[in-house]
Amino acid sequence: MEFRILGPLEVEDDGRAVVLGGPKQRALLALLLLTPNRPVSVDRLTDALWAAEPPAAAANALQYHVSQLRKLLGHGLIVTREPGYLIRIGPNQLDLLRFERLVAEAEASDARRASRLLADALDLWRGEPLGDLDDDAISQAEGRRLDAARLAALELRIEADLTLGRHAQLVPELQALVGTHPLHEQLVGALMRALYAAGRQADALDVFRNARQAFVDELGIEPSPSLKELERAILRQDSDLACGRTPTGAARAILVLGRDEHRLDELLAIAEPLATGSGRELILVSFTSGRDDLAAATAQLAARRDQLAARGVSCRIAAYTTSEAGAEAALMAAEQPVDIVLSEAPAELLEGTVLGEPLSSLLEQTPCDVAFVTGGAGTDGGPVVTPFGGADHDWSAIELAACLASALGTTLRLLGTDADPALRRRDASRLLARASLLVQQLVGIVTEPVLIPPGDRGVVQAAAGARVLVAGLSDRWNVEGIGPTRLRIATAVDAPVLFVRRGPRSPGLAPPRTFTRFTWTPGADHAKANS
């Protein structure tokens, strides 16, 4: 049996199409296929099928749909596995798995083989992923994640083709892509390089001028230093560019969202060491609801930029009016070379309510990791602490925590649950050891494992004296906010707390299961982590 989700959901059995049932059955199958061979919790499946209005007997209703799907696909394919259900899929049964495998092979190959592998991977796409499930909010969000993975693979293929000298052939494709994504810096830079290497220097400079004008008009910021350096290299006719190579590595960025001056200082206390330790630039952004606040917001950001520049941190700033701050931030993160968005935690995050705008758009649409920062002083020299259970968001949290601990010159304390003989559950020391090995490989620091009782009390006790606590966001953020356990932790810990939502791109620290898991570690470390 074969399954396809890189386009409309399709199932085939020995070449014959399997007719699926109604929208709930299709949504259930899609969500299981998005995490093949891994359990999806009953809560998450319930949220996907019934959103905020589950039936009174939701568990029984879910069991019914699972039973119907088992009858259709055959028993043994969908199995019960705590905390929910999983679908058993072989490596060649699902187009998403084939796509991920081809991309992973391409990342470890020379340019010629990488170009061929990535072209094969992109040929698996048949249109908008899961587009036939447009009434399902979770499937829509996952569809956007898959789209981001496709664009990332396309960028890799273009880079391979540039290395192979296919400049003239790439120009029409890149012109169309830049027309669709005019603020996407990597695509703009690739078009400039292709035009220059094809002997069209003036056209390459025109692309930069048009892009710069779009950046200023639409985002209120200048292009990144790497794109400006590319323009200068074209002007001086750098010999590397004749081969399609870029003269400098593409600078990545950390996007910092803040309006309140005091809260901006809290965000920069996290962002500046991350930038200093990784060579990333900072993009400071403030959205205002009216033009009367615009001048003050710009002046505030400009003062921070000057302070950061005096300490050797590259920084760009933008301030403009909008009524859709979440969507605007997500767009900027997609178009700029942003690896993580840091935002102040709004009041509703700590009130235990469902997250509305602008948070919902920011979390649903942003293609990179997102972290919300709560207030708190922290202890200078204290450890960075992170509870780790191996969930998707936890992997992004532990990666951020490791990089932050390294930048601050402190230790990383990993928290896992102790054994529970009554439930026949072993302790989490094996999981923590596995995570520690990956942290050492990626960042080069040794972690401190600590076993704690389940629940919030053990986390709060283990975080005493912490510099900062980093935790993965709940998978159910769209229906329960940060959830009651995280809420109690955030209000009890006397340190800043970062709640991290993973992004949709390729894996670094996370186990190399899916290309839809994002890392914001540098490219060299990414390759090392997956070798």
C-alpha positions as CSV (number, residue, x, y, z in Angstrom):
1,M,0.0,0.0,0.0
2,E,1.3,3.5,-0.9
3,F,0.4,6.8,0.6
4,R,0.9,10.3,-0.8
5,I,0.5,13.6,1.1
6,L,2.8,15.9,-1.0
7,G,-0.3,17.1,-2.7
8,P,-3.9,15.9,-2.3
9,L,-4.2,12.9,0.1
10,E,-4.1,9.7,-2.0
11,V,-3.8,6.0,-1.2
12,E,-3.1,3.1,-3.6
13,D,-3.2,-0.6,-3.1
14,D,-1.4,-2.6,-5.8
15,G,-1.9,0.3,-8.2
16,R,-5.6,0.7,-7.5
17,A,-6.9,3.9,-5.8
18,V,-8.4,3.3,-2.3
19,V,-11.5,5.4,-1.9
20,L,-11.3,7.2,1.5
21,G,-14.3,8.2,3.6
22,G,-15.4,11.6,4.8
23,P,-13.3,14.5,5.9
24,K,-12.8,13.3,9.4
25,Q,-11.4,10.0,8.2
26,R,-9.1,11.8,5.7
27,A,-7.9,14.2,8.4
28,L,-7.2,11.3,10.8
29,L,-5.1,9.5,8.2
30,A,-3.3,12.7,7.2
31,L,-2.3,13.4,10.8
32,L,-1.0,9.9,11.3
33,L,1.0,10.0,8.1
34,L,2.6,13.3,9.0
35,T,4.4,11.5,11.9
36,P,4.8,8.0,10.5
37,N,5.9,5.2,12.9
38,R,5.4,7.6,15.8
39,P,2.4,7.8,18.1
40,V,0.1,10.8,17.9
41,S,-1.7,11.5,21.1
42,V,-5.5,11.2,21.5
43,D,-5.6,14.8,22.5
44,R,-4.0,16.0,19.3
45,L,-6.1,13.7,17.1
46,T,-9.2,15.0,18.9
47,D,-8.2,18.6,18.4
48,A,-7.6,17.9,14.7
49,L,-11.0,16.2,14.1
50,W,-13.2,18.5,16.2
51,A,-11.2,21.7,16.8
52,A,-12.5,23.5,19.9
53,E,-15.9,21.7,19.9
54,P,-15.3,17.9,20.6
55,P,-18.3,15.7,21.2
56,A,-19.2,14.6,24.7
57,A,-17.8,11.1,24.0
58,A,-14.8,12.3,21.9
59,A,-12.7,9.2,22.9
60,N,-15.4,6.8,21.6
61,A,-15.9,8.9,18.5
62,L,-12.2,8.8,17.8
63,Q,-12.1,5.0,18.3
64,Y,-14.9,4.6,15.8
65,H,-13.0,6.6,13.1
66,V,-9.8,4.6,13.9
67,S,-11.8,1.4,13.6
68,Q,-13.3,2.4,10.2
69,L,-9.8,3.4,8.9
70,R,-8.4,0.0,10.0
71,K,-11.1,-1.8,8.1
72,L,-10.3,0.2,5.0
73,L,-6.5,-0.1,5.2
74,G,-6.2,-3.5,6.8
75,H,-5.5,-4.5,10.4
76,G,-2.0,-4.1,11.7
77,L,-1.3,-0.9,9.8
78,I,-2.7,1.4,12.5
79,V,-1.8,0.3,16.1
80,T,-2.6,1.6,19.5
81,R,0.4,3.1,21.2
82,E,0.5,5.4,24.2
83,P,-0.5,8.2,24.2
84,G,-2.6,7.5,21.1
85,Y,-2.2,5.8,17.8
86,L,0.6,5.3,15.2
87,I,0.6,4.2,11.6
88,R,3.3,1.7,10.5
89,I,4.9,2.8,7.2
90,G,7.8,1.4,5.3
91,P,10.5,3.8,3.9
92,N,9.0,3.4,0.3
93,Q,5.3,3.5,1.2
94,L,5.1,7.3,1.8
95,D,6.1,10.1,-0.5
96,L,7.1,12.3,2.4
97,L,9.6,9.7,3.7
98,R,11.1,9.3,0.2
99,F,11.4,13.1,-0.1
100,E,13.1,13.3,3.2
101,R,15.5,10.5,2.4
102,L,16.4,12.1,-1.0
103,V,17.1,15.4,0.6
104,A,19.2,13.9,3.4
105,E,21.3,12.0,0.7
106,A,21.7,15.2,-1.3
107,E,23.0,17.1,1.7
108,A,25.8,14.6,2.0
109,S,26.6,14.5,-1.7
110,D,28.6,16.5,-4.2
111,A,26.9,19.1,-6.3
112,R,26.2,17.0,-9.3
113,R,24.6,14.1,-7.4
114,A,22.8,16.6,-5.0
115,S,21.2,18.4,-8.0
116,R,19.9,15.1,-9.3
117,L,18.6,13.8,-6.0
118,L,16.9,17.1,-5.1
119,A,15.2,17.2,-8.5
120,D,13.9,13.7,-7.9
121,A,12.7,14.8,-4.4
122,L,10.9,17.9,-5.8
123,D,9.3,15.8,-8.6
124,L,7.3,14.0,-5.8
125,W,5.2,17.1,-5.2
126,R,1.8,17.1,-6.9
127,G,0.5,20.5,-5.8
128,E,-0.5,22.0,-2.5
129,P,0.1,19.5,0.3
130,L,-3.1,18.4,2.0
131,G,-5.0,21.0,0.0
132,D,-8.1,18.8,0.0
133,L,-8.3,19.1,3.8
134,D,-8.8,22.9,3.8
135,D,-11.4,22.8,6.5
136,D,-9.0,21.3,9.0
137,A,-6.9,23.9,10.8
138,I,-4.2,21.5,11.9
139,S,-3.8,20.0,8.4
140,Q,-3.6,23.6,7.1
141,A,-0.7,24.4,9.5
142,E,1.1,21.1,8.6
143,G,0.6,21.9,4.9
144,R,2.4,25.2,5.4
145,R,5.2,23.4,7.1
146,L,5.5,21.0,4.2
147,D,5.5,23.9,1.8
148,A,8.4,25.4,3.8
149,A,10.3,22.1,3.5
150,R,9.7,22.1,-0.3
151,L,11.1,25.6,-0.6
152,A,14.1,24.7,1.4
153,A,14.8,21.7,-0.9
154,L,14.4,24.0,-3.9
155,E,16.9,26.4,-2.5
156,L,19.4,23.6,-2.0
157,R,18.8,22.4,-5.6
158,I,19.4,25.9,-6.9
159,E,22.6,26.2,-4.9
160,A,23.8,22.9,-6.4
161,D,23.0,24.1,-9.9
162,L,24.8,27.3,-9.4
163,T,27.9,25.4,-8.3
164,L,27.6,23.3,-11.5
165,G,27.7,26.5,-13.6
166,R,24.1,26.3,-14.8
167,H,23.7,30.0,-14.6
168,A,21.8,30.9,-17.8
169,Q,19.4,28.0,-17.4
170,L,18.6,29.1,-13.8
171,V,17.7,32.7,-14.7
172,P,14.1,32.2,-15.9
173,E,13.3,30.0,-13.0
174,L,14.8,32.3,-10.4
175,Q,13.1,35.4,-12.0
176,A,9.7,33.6,-11.5
177,L,10.6,32.7,-8.0
178,V,11.7,36.2,-7.0
179,G,8.6,37.5,-8.6
180,T,6.6,35.3,-6.2
181,H,8.9,35.8,-3.2
182,P,10.3,39.4,-3.8
183,L,11.6,39.7,-0.2
184,H,13.3,36.2,0.0
185,E,16.9,37.1,0.3
186,Q,18.4,33.7,-0.6
187,L,16.4,33.6,-3.9
188,V,17.3,37.3,-4.6
189,G,21.0,36.6,-4.1
190,A,20.8,33.4,-6.2
191,L,19.3,35.4,-9.1
192,M,22.0,38.1,-8.8
193,R,24.7,35.5,-8.9
194,A,23.2,33.6,-11.8
195,L,22.8,36.9,-13.8
196,Y,26.3,38.0,-13.1
197,A,27.9,34.6,-14.0
198,A,25.8,34.6,-17.2
199,G,27.4,37.9,-18.2
200,R,24.5,40.2,-17.2
201,Q,26.2,42.4,-14.6
202,A,23.8,45.4,-15.1
203,D,20.7,43.1,-14.7
204,A,22.2,41.6,-11.5
205,L,22.6,45.1,-10.0
206,D,19.1,46.0,-11.1
207,V,17.8,43.0,-9.1
208,F,19.6,44.3,-6.0
209,R,18.2,47.8,-6.4
210,N,14.7,46.6,-6.9
211,A,15.0,44.3,-3.9
212,R,16.4,47.0,-1.7
213,Q,13.6,49.3,-2.6
214,A,11.1,46.6,-1.8
215,F,12.8,45.9,1.6
216,V,12.7,49.6,2.5
217,D,9.1,50.2,1.2
218,E,7.5,47.0,2.6
219,L,9.6,46.1,5.7
220,G,11.3,49.4,6.6
221,I,14.8,47.7,6.7
222,E,17.8,47.5,4.5
223,P,18.9,44.2,3.0
224,S,21.1,42.0,5.1
225,P,24.9,42.6,5.2
226,S,25.5,39.5,3.1
227,L,23.2,40.7,0.3
228,K,24.9,44.1,0.4
229,E,28.3,42.4,0.2
230,L,27.1,40.5,-2.8
231,E,26.3,43.8,-4.6
232,R,29.7,45.1,-3.8
233,A,31.3,41.9,-5.1
234,I,29.4,42.4,-8.4
235,L,30.6,46.0,-8.6
236,R,34.2,45.0,-8.1
237,Q,33.8,42.0,-10.4
238,D,34.9,39.5,-7.8
239,S,36.5,36.5,-9.5
240,D,34.5,34.0,-7.4
241,L,31.3,35.3,-8.8
242,A,32.2,34.3,-12.4
243,C,31.9,30.7,-11.2
244,G,28.5,31.4,-9.5
245,R,30.0,31.3,-6.0
246,T,29.1,33.8,-3.3
247,P,32.0,35.7,-1.8
248,T,30.9,35.4,1.8
249,G,28.7,32.9,3.7
250,A,25.1,33.9,4.0
251,A,24.5,35.7,7.3
252,R,21.7,34.2,9.3
253,A,19.5,36.3,11.7
254,I,17.6,36.3,14.9
255,L,14.3,38.3,14.7
256,V,13.4,40.1,18.0
257,L,9.9,41.4,18.4
258,G,9.2,43.9,21.2
259,R,7.4,47.1,21.9
260,D,7.9,47.7,25.6
261,E,11.3,49.1,26.3
262,H,11.9,47.1,29.5
263,R,10.7,43.9,27.8
264,L,13.1,44.6,24.9
265,D,16.0,44.5,27.3
266,E,14.8,41.1,28.5
267,L,14.7,39.8,25.0
268,L,18.1,41.2,24.2
269,A,19.6,39.5,27.2
270,I,18.7,36.2,25.4
271,A,19.3,37.3,21.8
272,E,22.6,39.1,22.2
273,P,24.7,36.2,23.5
274,L,23.1,33.9,20.9
275,A,24.1,36.3,18.2
276,T,27.6,36.9,19.6
277,G,28.2,33.2,19.9
278,S,27.0,32.3,16.4
279,G,27.9,35.3,14.2
280,R,24.2,35.9,13.5
281,E,22.8,39.4,13.1
282,L,19.9,40.7,15.0
283,I,16.7,42.2,13.4
284,L,14.8,44.3,15.9
285,V,11.2,44.9,15.0
286,S,8.4,46.9,16.6
287,F,4.9,46.9,15.3
288,T,2.7,49.8,16.3
289,S,-1.1,50.2,16.0
290,G,-0.9,53.9,15.0
291,R,1.4,56.4,13.4
292,D,1.7,58.5,16.5
293,D,3.8,55.8,18.1
294,L,6.0,55.2,15.1
295,A,8.7,57.8,15.8
296,A,9.2,56.8,19.4
297,A,9.4,53.1,18.5
298,T,12.0,53.8,15.8
299,A,14.1,56.0,18.1
300,Q,14.0,53.2,20.8
301,L,15.2,50.6,18.3
302,A,17.9,52.9,16.9
303,A,19.3,53.5,20.3
304,R,19.5,49.7,20.9
305,R,21.1,49.2,17.5
306,D,23.9,51.8,18.4
307,Q,24.5,50.0,21.7
308,L,24.8,46.6,20.0
309,A,27.0,47.9,17.3
310,A,29.4,49.3,19.9
311,R,29.6,45.8,21.3
312,G,30.3,44.3,17.8
313,V,26.8,42.9,17.2
314,S,25.4,43.4,13.7
315,C,21.8,44.7,13.8
316,R,19.1,46.0,11.6
317,I,15.8,47.6,12.8
318,A,12.3,48.1,11.5
319,A,9.2,49.8,12.9
320,Y,5.9,50.2,11.1
321,T,2.2,50.2,11.7
322,T,0.0,47.1,11.2
323,S,-3.1,45.6,12.5
324,E,-1.8,42.1,11.8
325,A,1.4,41.9,13.8
326,G,1.5,38.1,13.9
327,A,1.2,37.6,10.2
328,E,3.6,40.4,9.5
329,A,6.2,38.9,11.7
330,A,5.7,35.5,10.1
331,L,6.2,37.0,6.6
332,M,9.4,38.8,7.7
333,A,10.7,35.6,9.1
334,A,10.0,33.8,5.9
335,E,11.5,36.4,3.6
336,Q,14.5,37.3,5.7
337,P,17.3,34.7,6.6
338,V,15.7,34.3,10.0
339,D,16.4,31.2,12.1
340,I,14.4,32.0,15.2
341,V,11.9,34.6,16.3
342,L,12.1,35.8,19.9
343,S,9.0,37.5,21.2
344,E,8.0,38.8,24.6
345,A,5.4,36.6,26.2
346,P,2.0,38.5,26.2
347,A,-0.2,38.5,29.2
348,E,-2.7,35.9,27.7
349,L,0.1,33.4,27.5
350,L,0.3,33.3,31.3
351,E,-3.4,33.4,31.9
352,G,-4.1,29.8,30.8
353,T,-6.3,30.9,27.9
354,V,-6.4,29.8,24.3
355,L,-3.9,31.9,22.3
356,G,-5.5,34.4,19.9
357,E,-4.1,37.0,17.6
358,P,-1.3,38.0,17.0
359,L,0.1,34.8,18.6
360,S,-1.9,32.3,16.6
361,S,-0.8,33.7,13.3
362,L,2.8,33.9,14.5
363,L,2.8,30.3,15.6
364,E,0.9,28.9,12.6
365,Q,2.7,30.8,9.8
366,T,6.3,31.3,10.9
367,P,8.6,28.8,9.1
368,C,11.4,28.9,11.7
369,D,11.5,28.3,15.5
370,V,9.6,30.7,17.7
371,A,10.3,31.4,21.4
372,F,8.2,33.4,23.8
373,V,10.2,34.9,26.7
374,T,8.6,35.6,30.1
375,G,10.0,38.0,32.7
376,G,12.3,37.1,35.5
377,A,15.8,38.0,36.7
378,G,17.6,34.7,36.8
379,T,20.8,34.0,38.6
380,D,24.1,35.1,37.0
381,G,26.2,32.1,36.4
382,G,23.3,29.7,37.0
383,P,22.7,26.8,34.6
384,V,20.4,26.8,31.6
385,V,17.6,24.3,32.6
386,T,15.4,22.5,30.2
387,P,12.8,19.7,30.9
388,F,13.1,17.1,28.2
389,G,10.7,14.4,27.2
390,G,11.7,13.9,23.6
391,A,8.6,15.5,22.0
392,D,9.1,17.5,18.8
393,H,9.1,21.0,20.4
394,D,11.4,19.6,23.1
395,W,14.1,19.0,20.5
396,S,14.0,22.6,19.4
397,A,14.0,23.7,23.0
398,I,17.0,21.6,23.9
399,E,18.9,22.9,20.9
400,L,18.2,26.5,21.8
401,A,19.1,25.8,25.5
402,A,22.4,24.2,24.5
403,C,23.4,27.0,22.2
404,L,22.4,29.5,24.9
405,A,24.3,27.7,27.6
406,S,27.4,27.6,25.4
407,A,27.1,31.4,24.6
408,L,26.7,32.2,28.3
409,G,29.5,30.0,29.4
410,T,27.4,28.0,31.8
411,T,26.1,24.5,32.1
412,L,23.0,22.8,30.6
413,R,20.8,20.9,33.1
414,L,18.5,18.4,31.5
415,L,15.5,17.3,33.4
416,G,13.8,13.9,32.9
417,T,11.2,12.0,34.9
418,D,12.1,9.4,37.5
419,A,11.0,5.8,37.3
420,D,7.5,4.9,38.3
421,P,7.4,1.2,39.3
422,A,3.6,1.3,39.8
423,L,3.2,2.1,36.1
424,R,6.1,-0.1,35.1
425,R,7.8,3.0,33.6
426,R,11.5,3.2,33.7
427,D,13.3,6.5,34.3
428,A,14.3,8.9,31.5
429,S,18.1,8.6,32.0
430,R,18.5,6.8,28.6
431,L,16.6,9.6,26.8
432,L,18.7,12.2,28.6
433,A,21.9,10.4,27.7
434,R,20.9,10.2,24.1
435,A,20.2,13.9,24.1
436,S,23.5,14.6,25.9
437,L,25.5,12.9,23.2
438,L,23.8,15.0,20.5
439,V,24.4,18.2,22.5
440,Q,28.1,17.3,22.9
441,Q,28.3,16.6,19.1
442,L,26.6,19.8,18.1
443,V,27.7,22.4,20.7
444,G,30.6,20.7,22.6
445,I,29.3,21.0,26.1
446,V,28.5,18.3,28.7
447,T,25.0,18.3,30.1
448,E,24.0,17.7,33.7
449,P,21.2,15.1,33.9
450,V,18.7,15.3,36.7
451,L,15.8,12.9,37.4
452,I,12.7,14.5,38.9
453,P,9.2,13.4,39.8
454,P,6.5,13.9,37.1
455,G,4.7,17.3,37.1
456,D,5.6,20.9,37.7
457,R,6.9,20.7,41.3
458,G,10.1,18.8,40.4
459,V,10.8,21.2,37.5
460,V,10.5,24.2,39.8
461,Q,12.8,22.7,42.4
462,A,15.4,21.7,39.8
463,A,15.3,25.2,38.3
464,A,16.2,26.9,41.6
465,G,19.1,29.3,40.9
466,A,18.8,28.9,37.1
467,R,19.9,31.6,34.6
468,V,17.1,30.7,32.3
469,L,14.6,27.8,31.8
470,V,13.8,26.6,28.2
471,A,10.8,24.4,27.6
472,G,9.1,23.1,24.5
473,L,5.6,24.4,23.8
474,S,2.6,22.0,24.1
475,D,1.5,20.4,20.9
476,R,-2.0,21.6,22.0
477,W,-1.1,25.2,22.2
478,N,-4.0,26.0,19.8
479,V,-6.6,24.7,22.3
480,E,-5.0,25.1,25.7
481,G,-2.4,27.8,25.4
482,I,0.7,26.8,27.2
483,G,-1.2,24.3,29.3
484,P,-1.7,24.1,33.1
485,T,1.6,22.4,33.9
486,R,3.7,24.9,32.0
487,L,1.6,27.7,33.4
488,R,2.4,26.7,36.9
489,I,6.1,26.4,36.0
490,A,6.3,29.8,34.4
491,T,4.7,31.5,37.4
492,A,6.8,29.7,40.0
493,V,10.3,29.8,38.5
494,D,12.3,32.8,39.5
495,A,14.1,33.1,36.1
496,P,13.2,34.0,32.5
497,V,11.3,31.1,30.8
498,L,11.5,30.5,27.1
499,F,8.6,28.5,25.5
500,V,9.8,27.2,22.1
501,R,7.7,26.1,19.2
502,R,9.6,24.1,16.6
503,G,9.8,25.2,13.0
504,P,9.3,23.1,9.9
505,R,12.7,22.8,8.4
506,S,15.5,20.2,8.4
507,P,16.8,18.5,11.6
508,G,20.0,19.3,13.5
509,L,19.9,18.1,17.1
510,A,16.6,16.3,16.5
511,P,16.9,12.7,15.4
512,P,17.1,12.7,11.5
513,R,13.6,11.4,11.1
514,T,11.9,14.1,9.1
515,F,13.0,16.9,6.9
516,T,10.0,18.9,8.3
517,R,11.9,19.4,11.6
518,F,13.8,22.7,11.6
519,T,17.2,23.6,13.2
520,W,18.8,27.0,13.5
521,T,22.3,25.6,14.1
522,P,24.9,26.6,11.5
523,G,25.2,24.6,8.3
524,A,28.5,23.0,9.2
525,D,27.1,21.8,12.6
526,H,24.0,20.6,10.9
527,A,26.0,18.4,8.5
528,K,28.0,17.1,11.4
529,A,24.9,16.3,13.5
530,N,23.4,14.3,10.7
531,S,26.5,12.5,9.6
